[in-house]
Amino acid sequence: MNSDKKRPVGTQRKRTQSERSGETRQALFDATINLLYEQGFNKTSTPEIARKARVSRGALTHHFAAKEDLVISAVADHLTQVNTKLAAFADTYGRRGGSTDEIVDYLWQIMFDRLFYVTLEYLPEARHNKGFRDGLIPVVHEFHDRLDAIWTALADHRQADPVSVRIVMNATMCLIRGMIAQTVLRPADSTYYETLLTFWKQQVRAYFATISRNSEPQS
């Protein structure tokens, strides 16, 4: 018999140890990403992370022995969420059709919405901390592999050469990374960034016209 049927009305099912552990880890991941974005890697400490996650320091150290271990796992979780959103966008795009302008706009939005700013916070530490860098490299490789799978699905929809599509989409990501890095010292200059994005959309549109058998939808 289902144990839920025995439970008195109005009571909640007791969470399993695995569920509680998963919730604690997710709270720590979310708090870590938020603090990296808000104040950077060096100013983010494990006591602050525990406080923001509303868990005890003992609970944190039970799951993660060091701050670097927690950051690596939090970044992996964050990138997985981003890939899930990108895959959903690509699926919707593929089913209804869409312009390459939409793809560029979506990539800008998802990178500008904290993703690359968070990356900018832990990259300097990764450059000088070999153990931290070695932990992040497979995480980032998996992110890029999943991106390539999304670009390949896009190529299939547009009946285009997948290698060519992966090149132009990865080039788009590189351009956006550079633009976002520049916003740190050149903020509040929306015209400048909009002009660059408009130029790049033209290049992507023209490039797809040479490699795709499906015509570009009209805006």
Summary of the structure (lengths in Angstrom):
residues: 219
radius of gyration: 21.2
end to end distance: 57.2
largest distance: 65.7
contacts: 597
relative contact order: 0.10
helix: 79%
strand: 1%
